[in-house]
Amino acid sequence: MDSQSVKTANHGGIRGYDAGKRVVGRKRHLLVDSLGLILLVVVHPANLQDRDGAKILLRLLTERFGWLSKYRRMSKDYETTTESSVAMIHIGMTRLMLNRAARF
């Protein structure tokens, strides 16, 4: 998890002042997995404290645990071989990542 304060262009929209970084703009909090793939992103005015932004990020994360159990086929291991079980997990993860990519 990390945060970054960035300046915004003069196009309007929400923004705030981060006194610690002396930046007028927005702050983004990112949560990535061990491979560096984005799990969650939250963008808000820069005047929001890091701890408060982290709380928002973690609250959203608790709503997203257990992605394997969301796929009915993954609720139990119906496969006869371990290789096909691994393949089904890869298929489920591929579907999840494609759904995430489609939102951007």
Residue pairs with C-beta under 8 A, 6 or more apart in sequence:
1 29
1 30
1 31
1 32
1 54
1 57
2 29
2 30
3 27
3 28
3 29
3 30
3 50
3 53
3 54
4 27
4 28
4 30
5 18
5 20
5 21
5 23
5 25
5 26
5 27
5 46
6 23
6 25
6 26
6 27
6 28
6 46
7 23
7 24
7 25
8 15
8 24
8 25
8 26
14 26
14 44
14 45
15 24
15 25
15 26
15 45
15 46
16 24
16 25
16 26
16 27
16 44
16 45
16 46
16 47
16 48
17 23
17 24
17 46
17 47
18 24
18 25
18 27
18 46
18 47
19 47
21 46
23 46
24 46
25 46
26 43
26 44
26 45
26 46
27 43
27 44
27 45
27 46
27 48
27 50
27 53
28 41
28 42
28 43
29 41
29 42
29 43
29 44
29 50
29 53
29 54
29 56
29 57
30 38
30 40
30 41
31 38
31 39
31 40
31 41
31 57
31 61
32 38
32 39
33 39
37 97
38 100
39 61
39 64
40 57
40 60
40 61
40 64
42 53
42 56
42 57
42 60
44 53
44 56
67 92
67 93
67 96
68 74
68 89
68 92
69 75
71 92
71 95
73 88
73 92
74 88
74 89
74 92
77 85
79 85
79 88
